[in-house]
Amino acid sequence: MSLRYIAASLGLSVTTVSRALGGYSDVAEATRQRVRAEAERIGYAPNAIARRLQKGRTDAIGVVAPTGSGAITDTYLYTAIICAWTRLSECDRDLVLLPSMDERTEAESESRAFRRAVEERRVDGLLLLRTRHDDWRLPYLRGARIPFVVFGALHEDMPDVVAIGVDNESAAEEVLDRLAEFGHRQVAVVVPEGEFAFAASRIAAFSAGVAARGLSLRVETAAFSEDGGRAATVRLLACPDHPTAIVYFANRMTFGGLHAIADTILVPGRHISLISYGDNPNLIYTSPSVTAVRAPVEDMVRHAIDVLIGEIDGKPVDPIRRWPLTLVRRQSDGPLVPRPESPPKHDRAGSAMMPVG
């Protein structure tokens, strides 16, 4: 069955039938209902590709996410992508997953895929995850005049960019207040290398927070992985006067830190306190369970998708740019007790060397 059949049976033009099925406002409601009823009666299914070409859009959103080592097991990325997919399906849109990282490190094929999607308008808009501090994609997308929303970092130096992020300042204050009350004066943060925008914002928040409280801060950078978290923790603990509290800016790195500390005589929650940004469900089942800073990722992603679709459809949605974080208190941090007399030592490979005797 075709549009011509419906048009002939109703005494309408093919154009009117097509526009009625397409939902155009210039077709009377009564006519639109007649056409839809007839289409349903004969089992007519419109050609989706033709309809999209007629509308001049794809009804697809590109979600741009890192594809490096370990990305598939990154719970933050996984949650964000699944939530975006779910919300898009509710809005009758498709998700196109685009691999793209920093231009200096990404594979040429990843760069081509991203640029091709933009320049050939294979998607109507883009949601960018894990942007960098000085991300070449943002001015590129502005120049391409394609709708996009940044997720996870505010980019306050670019106020014209729509970005959905979190309140890092309030979270840092709550974390530092808790650690200070426990008696900690030396705090370290373990930061993923790569100049990620979210990490830069957190470093700034912690730097301001420790200065206001008379604490000291050490910033340790490492690979964005469990191995990176372990290596950073080994380096921190190798210092004679090592920090008594460590905050990991990614939950993947927290697991590596726990592994490093397990090779020492230090007990998390007693001799050293650990706090994770990102509440991986598995952090509940570690020993001890890990105190974490939790973001409402699901709600934030749904809102980001609504803002992006509103921009595409010309029906603006006021963005909630700064979302609150929640400190989930568990067992890995607590009142500081004196350190063991023999501090942990590590060999060059990073494995702990336990004191003898």
C-alpha positions in Angstrom: 0.0 0.0 0.0 1.2 3.5 -0.8 0.5 7.2 -0.2 -1.2 7.2 -3.6 -3.6 4.6 -2.4 -4.5 6.5 0.7 -4.9 9.7 -1.3 -7.2 8.1 -3.8 -9.4 6.4 -1.2 -9.8 9.7 0.7 -10.0 12.0 -2.2 -6.9 14.0 -1.1 -3.7 14.9 -2.8 -0.5 12.8 -2.2 1.1 16.0 -0.8 -1.7 16.4 1.8 -1.5 12.8 2.9 2.3 13.0 3.2 2.2 16.1 5.3 -0.7 14.8 7.4 1.4 11.7 8.3 4.4 13.9 8.9 2.6 15.9 11.5 2.8 19.2 9.7 0.7 22.0 11.3 -0.7 23.3 8.0 -2.9 20.2 7.7 -6.3 20.4 9.5 -6.6 18.2 12.5 -9.7 16.5 11.1 -7.9 15.7 7.9 -4.8 14.4 9.8 -7.0 12.1 11.8 -8.7 10.7 8.7 -5.4 10.1 7.0 -3.9 8.3 10.1 -7.0 6.2 10.5 -6.9 5.1 6.9 -3.1 4.4 7.1 -3.7 2.3 10.2 -6.6 0.4 8.5 -4.6 -0.7 5.5 -1.4 -1.3 7.6 0.6 1.5 5.9 4.1 2.1 7.3 5.9 5.2 6.1 9.4 5.0 4.9 11.5 6.3 7.8 14.4 7.4 5.6 12.2 9.3 3.2 10.4 11.0 6.0 13.7 12.1 7.6 14.9 13.4 4.2 11.7 15.4 3.9 12.1 16.9 7.3 15.8 17.6 6.7 17.0 15.8 9.7 18.1 12.3 10.9 16.3 12.0 14.2 19.6 10.7 15.5 21.9 12.1 18.3 25.6 11.5 18.4 27.0 10.6 21.8 30.8 11.3 21.7 32.7 9.2 24.2 36.4 8.1 24.8 37.4 4.8 23.3 40.7 4.3 25.0 41.9 1.3 27.1 39.3 0.4 29.8 36.6 2.7 28.4 34.2 -0.3 28.0 34.5 -1.1 31.8 34.2 2.6 32.9 31.0 2.6 35.0 30.5 6.4 34.5 30.7 6.2 30.8 28.6 3.1 30.6 25.9 4.7 32.8 25.9 7.9 30.8 25.6 6.1 27.5 22.8 3.7 28.6 20.8 6.6 30.1 21.2 8.6 27.0 20.1 5.7 24.9 17.1 5.1 27.1 16.0 8.7 27.0 16.5 9.0 23.2 14.4 5.9 22.6 11.6 7.5 24.7 11.8 10.5 22.4 11.8 8.4 19.2 15.4 9.3 18.4 18.3 7.1 17.6 21.7 7.0 19.3 24.9 7.1 17.2 28.0 6.3 19.3 31.0 8.3 18.1 34.5 7.6 19.2 36.5 10.8 19.7 39.3 11.9 22.0 41.8 14.7 22.2 43.1 15.5 18.7 46.7 15.0 20.0 46.1 11.4 21.1 43.1 10.0 19.1 43.5 7.7 16.2 43.1 9.2 12.7 40.0 7.0 12.1 38.3 8.3 15.2 38.9 11.9 14.2 37.5 11.2 10.7 34.4 9.5 12.2 33.6 12.5 14.4 34.2 15.1 11.7 32.3 13.1 9.1 29.2 12.9 11.4 29.3 16.7 11.8 30.1 17.8 8.3 27.8 15.4 6.6 25.1 16.0 9.2 24.7 12.3 10.0 23.3 13.4 13.3 21.1 16.3 14.4 23.2 17.1 17.5 25.8 15.9 19.8 26.3 15.1 23.5 30.0 15.2 24.4 31.3 13.2 27.4 34.7 13.7 29.0 35.7 16.9 27.4 39.2 18.4 28.0 40.3 21.7 29.5 41.2 23.2 26.1 39.0 21.0 23.9 39.4 21.6 20.2 36.0 20.1 19.5 34.0 23.0 21.2 35.0 25.9 18.9 34.9 23.4 16.0 31.3 22.5 16.7 30.3 26.2 17.2 31.8 26.9 13.8 29.9 24.0 12.3 26.7 25.4 13.7 25.4 22.1 14.9 23.6 21.8 18.3 25.7 20.2 21.1 25.7 19.9 24.8 28.7 19.2 27.0 28.1 16.7 29.8 30.2 16.4 33.0 32.1 19.6 32.9 31.0 23.3 33.1 33.6 25.0 30.9 32.8 28.3 32.6 35.4 30.0 30.4 33.0 29.5 27.5 29.7 30.8 28.8 28.0 30.4 25.4 28.6 26.6 25.5 25.7 24.7 27.0 27.3 22.5 29.6 25.7 20.2 32.3 28.1 19.7 35.2 28.3 19.4 39.0 28.9 21.6 42.0 32.6 20.7 42.6 33.1 23.6 45.0 30.4 22.5 47.5 31.5 18.9 47.3 35.2 19.8 47.9 34.2 21.8 51.0 32.1 18.9 52.4 35.0 16.4 51.8 37.6 18.7 53.3 35.5 19.6 56.3 35.0 15.8 57.0 38.7 15.1 56.7 39.7 18.1 58.8 37.2 17.0 61.6 38.9 13.6 61.5 42.3 15.2 62.2 43.8 15.1 58.7 46.1 17.9 57.7 47.9 16.4 54.7 45.6 15.6 51.8 46.4 14.2 48.4 44.3 14.1 45.3 44.9 11.5 42.6 44.1 13.0 39.2 43.7 11.2 35.8 46.2 12.5 33.3 44.9 14.1 30.1 43.8 17.6 31.1 40.2 16.6 31.5 38.0 19.6 32.2 36.2 17.9 35.2 39.6 17.2 36.8 40.8 20.8 36.4 37.6 22.0 38.1 38.1 19.7 41.0 41.7 20.6 41.5 40.7 24.3 41.7 38.0 23.5 44.2 40.4 21.5 46.4 43.1 24.1 46.2 40.8 26.8 47.4 39.4 24.6 50.1 42.7 23.5 51.7 44.0 27.1 51.7 40.9 28.2 53.6 41.3 25.4 56.2 45.1 25.6 56.6 45.6 22.1 55.1 48.3 21.0 52.7 47.5 19.5 49.3 49.5 17.3 47.0 48.3 16.6 43.4 49.4 13.3 42.0 48.7 12.6 38.3 48.5 9.1 36.8 47.0 7.1 34.0 43.2 7.0 34.0 43.0 3.4 35.1 43.2 1.0 38.0 46.9 0.6 37.4 47.3 4.4 37.4 45.6 4.7 40.8 47.8 2.0 42.2 51.0 3.6 40.9 50.0 7.0 42.2 49.2 5.6 45.6 52.6 3.8 45.7 54.4 7.1 45.0 52.4 8.9 47.7 53.1 6.3 50.3 56.8 6.2 49.5 57.2 9.7 51.0 58.5 9.6 54.6 55.8 12.1 55.6 53.0 10.8 53.3 49.5 12.2 53.2 47.0 10.7 55.6 44.0 11.2 53.3 43.8 10.5 49.6 40.9 11.5 47.3 40.6 9.8 44.0 39.1 11.8 41.1 37.9 8.6 39.4 36.5 5.5 40.9 38.6 3.3 38.6 41.7 4.8 40.2 40.3 4.1 43.7 40.4 0.4 43.2 44.1 0.6 42.3 44.7 2.7 45.4 43.0 0.1 47.6 45.2 -2.6 46.1 48.3 -0.6 46.8 47.3 0.1 50.4 46.5 -3.6 51.0 50.2 -4.3 50.4 51.1 -2.2 53.4 50.6 -2.1 57.1 48.2 0.9 56.9 44.5 0.3 57.6 42.1 2.5 55.5 39.7 4.3 57.8 42.4 4.4 60.6 45.9 5.2 59.5 44.8 6.6 56.2 41.5 7.8 54.7 40.3 7.2 51.2 37.4 8.9 49.3 36.3 8.2 45.8 34.7 10.5 43.2 32.2 8.3 41.5 30.2 5.8 43.4 30.9 2.5 41.6 28.5 -0.1 43.0 31.4 -2.4 43.8 32.8 0.1 46.3 30.2 -1.1 48.7 31.7 -4.6 48.7 35.4 -3.7 49.2 37.0 -4.1 52.6 36.5 -1.6 53.9 33.6 -0.1 51.9 34.6 3.2 50.3 33.2 6.6 51.1 32.3 8.2 47.7 31.1 11.4 46.2 28.0 10.5 44.1 26.7 12.4 41.1 23.0 12.0 39.9 24.3 10.8 36.5 21.0 9.3 35.3 19.0 12.5 36.0 21.7 14.7 34.5 21.9 12.7 31.3 18.1 12.7 30.8 18.1 16.5 31.3 21.0 17.0 28.9 19.2 15.0 26.2 16.0 17.1 26.8 18.1 20.3 26.5 19.7 19.1 23.3 16.4 17.9 21.7 14.8 21.2 22.6 17.6 23.1 20.9 17.3 20.9 17.8 13.5 21.3 17.7 13.5 25.0 18.4 11.8 24.5 21.7 14.4 25.7 24.2 14.7 24.0 27.6 16.4 26.0 30.3 19.5 24.0 31.3 20.3 23.1 34.9 24.0 23.6 34.6 25.3 22.9 38.1 24.0 19.7 39.9 24.7 18.9 43.6 26.9 16.0 44.6 26.2 13.7 47.5 28.8 12.4 49.9 28.0 8.8 50.7 29.7 8.0 54.0 31.2 4.5 54.5 34.2 2.9 56.2 37.3 4.0 54.3 37.7 7.3 56.1 37.6 8.1 59.7 39.4 9.7 62.7 43.1 9.6 62.3 45.1 7.3 64.6 48.9 7.2 64.9 50.6 5.6 62.0 52.5 2.3 62.5 56.1 2.8 63.6 57.5 1.2 60.5 56.1 3.0 57.4 55.4 0.9 54.3 58.2 0.7 51.7 57.8 -0.2 48.0 60.3 -1.6 45.5 60.8 -0.1 42.1 58.0 -2.3 40.6 55.6 -0.8 43.0 55.0 -3.9 45.1 55.0 -3.5 48.9 57.9 -4.6 51.0 56.6 -5.5 54.4 58.8 -4.8 57.4 60.5 -7.9 58.9 60.6 -8.6 62.6 
